[in-house]
Amino acid sequence: MNKFKKDDKVIVISGKDKGKVSKISKVFPKTRTVLLDNCHFATKHLKPNQHQQGGIKQLSKQIQWSKIMHYDEKQKKSSKIHYKLKDSKKVRILKISDKEVT
């Protein structure tokens, strides 16, 4: 079971976007990275060619799992997760508030 899943609320704990709260838009388990909404952008300078116009473009970059943590909206804090069995299924629970991560 992956630690992070799509649409989880996370907070960035290190790097240039430290402290920003965002939602996960895509997960890459093999490389242990995720794409976040409205966070962790890079500027790309594109050359013009026959198919597209040149210019400066903002691209979303992947961020490592080690730089993000789950976020509890009620307590406004970051939290680790642990797993419990519920109806013979493994569910993810926030340690700080014992709420299930949906």
FIDO-796788 format. One record per residue (C-alpha): residue in one letter; x, y, z. Coordinates in Angstrom, 1 decimal, decimal comma, padded with zeros to 4 digits, m for minus. Layout:
<atoms>
ATOM   resn     east    north       up
ATOM      a        X        Y        Z
...
</atoms>
This chain:
<atoms>
ATOM   resn     east    north       up
ATOM      m    000,0    000,0    000,0
ATOM      n    001,3    003,4   m000,9
ATOM      k    001,9    006,0    001,7
ATOM      f    000,4    008,8   m000,5
ATOM      k   m002,6    008,6   m002,8
ATOM      k   m004,3    010,9   m005,3
ATOM      d   m006,3    013,8   m003,7
ATOM      d   m004,5    013,5   m000,3
ATOM      k   m004,0    016,9    001,4
ATOM      v   m000,3    017,4    002,1
ATOM      i    002,1    020,1    003,4
ATOM      v    005,6    020,7    002,0
ATOM      i    008,1    020,4    004,8
ATOM      s    011,3    021,4    003,0
ATOM      g    012,5    023,2    000,0
ATOM      k    011,4    026,5   m001,7
ATOM      d    007,7    025,8   m001,2
ATOM      k    008,0    025,0    002,6
ATOM      g    004,8    025,5    004,5
ATOM      k    002,5    025,3    001,4
ATOM      v   m000,6    023,1    001,7
ATOM      s   m001,6    021,3   m001,5
ATOM      k   m003,5    018,4   m003,0
ATOM      i   m001,8    015,5   m004,8
ATOM      s   m002,7    015,3   m008,5
ATOM      k   m000,6    012,3   m009,5
ATOM      v    001,6    009,6   m007,7
ATOM      f    004,7    007,9   m009,1
ATOM      p    005,4    005,0   m006,7
ATOM      k    008,5    003,6   m008,6
ATOM      t    010,4    006,9   m008,2
ATOM      r    008,7    007,8   m004,9
ATOM      t    007,6    011,2   m006,1
ATOM      v    004,3    013,0   m006,5
ATOM      l    002,8    016,0   m008,5
ATOM      l    001,1    018,7   m006,5
ATOM      d   m001,6    021,1   m007,5
ATOM      n   m000,5    024,8   m007,5
ATOM      c    002,9    024,0   m006,0
ATOM      h    006,6    023,3   m007,0
ATOM      f    006,9    025,0   m010,3
ATOM      a    009,9    025,4   m012,6
ATOM      t    010,4    028,0   m015,3
ATOM      k    011,2    026,6   m018,8
ATOM      h    012,4    028,7   m021,7
ATOM      l    011,1    027,3   m025,0
ATOM      k    012,5    027,9   m028,4
ATOM      p    010,0    028,7   m031,2
ATOM      n    009,5    026,2   m033,9
ATOM      q    007,0    025,3   m036,6
ATOM      h    004,5    023,7   m034,2
ATOM      q    004,6    026,0   m031,2
ATOM      q    005,4    029,6   m030,2
ATOM      g    008,5    030,2   m028,0
ATOM      g    008,4    031,9   m024,6
ATOM      i    008,7    031,3   m020,9
ATOM      k    006,4    028,6   m019,5
ATOM      q    005,7    027,4   m015,9
ATOM      l    005,8    023,6   m015,5
ATOM      s    004,8    021,6   m012,5
ATOM      k    007,7    019,4   m011,2
ATOM      q    007,6    016,2   m009,2
ATOM      i    008,5    016,4   m005,5
ATOM      q    010,0    013,6   m003,3
ATOM      w    007,9    011,8   m000,7
ATOM      s    010,5    012,7    001,9
ATOM      k    009,7    016,4    001,5
ATOM      i    005,9    016,2    002,2
ATOM      m    003,7    015,1    005,0
ATOM      h    000,0    014,5    005,4
ATOM      y   m002,0    017,5    006,6
ATOM      d   m004,8    017,6    009,1
ATOM      e   m007,1    020,5    008,3
ATOM      k   m008,9    020,5    011,6
ATOM      q   m005,8    020,9    013,7
ATOM      k   m003,8    022,7    011,0
ATOM      k   m000,7    020,5    011,6
ATOM      s    001,3    017,9    009,7
ATOM      s    000,9    014,3    010,7
ATOM      k    002,4    010,9    010,2
ATOM      i    000,1    008,0    009,3
ATOM      h   m000,3    004,5    010,6
ATOM      y   m002,4    001,6    009,4
ATOM      k   m005,3   m000,3    011,0
ATOM      l   m007,5   m003,1    010,0
ATOM      k   m011,2   m002,1    009,5
ATOM      d   m013,6   m004,7    008,2
ATOM      s   m010,6   m006,8    007,1
ATOM      k   m009,3   m003,9    005,0
ATOM      k   m006,1   m001,9    005,7
ATOM      v   m006,9    001,8    006,2
ATOM      r   m004,7    004,8    006,6
ATOM      i   m005,1    006,8    009,9
ATOM      l   m003,6    010,2    010,8
ATOM      k   m001,6    009,8    014,1
ATOM      i   m002,3    013,3    015,3
ATOM      s   m006,1    013,0    015,3
ATOM      d   m006,9    009,3    014,7
ATOM      k   m009,0    010,3    011,6
ATOM      e   m009,1    008,1    008,5
ATOM      v   m007,4    009,5    005,5
ATOM      t   m009,9    009,6    002,6
</atoms>
